[in-house]
Amino acid sequence: MKRQSVVCIIGTGRHVGKTTVLIKILKEMKRRKLNVGTIKHIGSHSTFDFKDKDTGKHIQAGSTVTLALTSSEIVTIRRDLSVTLEVAVSQMPKELDYILVEGFRQSKYPKIIVVNSESEYPREVQGDTIAVVINQREIRKGGKTAKAERFSDRTLVDTIEDYFSSSMVA
């Protein structure tokens, strides 16, 4: 069975560019013909507002899972008190090469940390850190003393692919 590679894109706060970096990674991976899915953390108490729609009536009546369909999309709404990132990853199609996750800093999955400036650089880069992106201008693979490389979508995706190809061998 194919092993999916999951990457969390996290930041030092709000408005540091997590979504922008994720979109750049996603577009470059798609350019490389990789099959990629995404998961977005939207907060611990957020819900989708379907209350005045028939879909909401299904949910309010107690449906465990509701699929909302258009001619080109399927939206799955699953109410579960034990929703975790691991559950979400397990629900993703198995044919994906990568799953890009925005958020979930405490997860077990490897991370790309996005910061606005050098002063926000994490004190200690954990072993599960693939790279740190500084102001979308530099990429560092490792601690603060690691050599900075010029940021590009290609360099970042190369770094991700290198990380997973070396960790699958180990």
N, C-alpha and C positions, 0 to 999 in steps of 0.2 A: 504494500500500500504506500502511496505517495505521502510524504511528510510535508505538511503545510508549514511555511515559514511566516511567523507572526512578528510584526514590528510595532511597538508602541511609540508614537510621536508625542512627547511630553514637553512641557515648558516650565519656566520658572514662575509663570503667572499667566494672567489673561493678556491678550493682545501682544503676544511675542512672536506670532507668525506660525503657530502650529499648523493651522489649516493651510496656509500658503505653502509651507514645506511639504505637507502631505500631498497636496495637489501636484506639486512639481515632481515628487517621487512617482505618483500614480501615472502622470502623463508620460514620464520617461520609461516606466515599466511597460506601459501600453505600447509605446513606440518600439520597444524591444519584443513585442508580441507575447508578453507575459500575461497570464490570467490572474487578475487581482481583484480582491474584494475589500471593502472597508467597513469599519465599525466606528461609530462616533459615540463617545460618552456625553450624555446631555444633562447630567446632574442626577442626584439621588432621588429627588421628589418630582421630577418633571413627568408629565404624561402628554400624550398627543390629544388634542382637543377634537373629538368626534361627537361630542354630546348631542348636537342638534342634527346629526346625520344618521342614516340607517345603520351605518357601520358602528356608531356609538351605541345604538340600541342593542345590537348583537352583544357587544361587550358588557353593557350594563345588565343585560339579562343573564349573564354568567358564562358566556362562551370562553372556553379555555384558550382557544386559538381562533383568530379571525383573519382571513385573507381578503384584502380589498384588491379588486382587479380592474385594470383598464385594458385597452387593446394592446398596450406595450409594457405594462408594469404590474408587478405583484408586490403588495405591501403586506407583511405579516405582523400581526399584533398578537402578542402572547403575554398574558398576565401570569406572573409567577413571582412569588415573594422571595424566591431564592435565585434571582437573576444575577449571574456573575459573568465576568469576561470569559471564563472557561466554558460556560454554557453557551454563550453567544458564538464563540469560536467553533464549538462542536456542531452548531446549527448551520455553519457556512458550508457551501458546496465543497466536496472533497477534491474536485479538479482544480481548485485555485492553487497557483504557485505561491502567492503571497497574500497575507491578510494585513492591511495597514490599519492600525488602531489609533484614533486620536484620543489621548487621555490615558487613564488608568496607570498612573505613576507607580502604584504599589504592586503592580502585577509581576508575575514571574517571567514575563516575556522580555526579550532584549529591547533596548530603547535607543531612540535618537532624541537628544535633549536640545531644545531650541531656546536660545537666550538672546536678549537684545544687545548685550554688550559684554566685553571682557570682564567687567566687574561682577556680572551675574554668573560667571562660570562656576559650576558646582565645585565645592571644596574637594570632594573626593569623587572621582568617577568610578562607579561600581563596575564589576566584571561583566555585567550584562548590558553595558553601554556600548553601542555600535559606534556612535560619533556624537560630537557636540557641534551644533550649527550656531555660529555667532553672527547675528545681524544679517543673515543670509549672504555673508561675504566670505566667511571662512568655515572650513570644516576641520575639526580635530578628532583624531582617532586615538583616544587615550587621555592621560592626565593633562594638567595645565601646561606642562613643559613639552607636551607632544608638538611636533611640527605642524603648523597650520598650513592647510592647502586652500587655494582659492575655491570658493563655493561654485559649483555648477551642478545641474540636475544629474548629468552623467557621472560626475565624480561621486556624488552621494549614492546613486544606485549601484555603481561599481563597488563602493564600500560595503553596501548591504549584501550584495551578492558574494563578495569575498568573505564576509563574516559568516554567512550560512554555508558556503562551500567548505570553509575550514572547520566549522563546528560540526558538520555532518561527518567529516573524516575522523575527527577526534573521538 
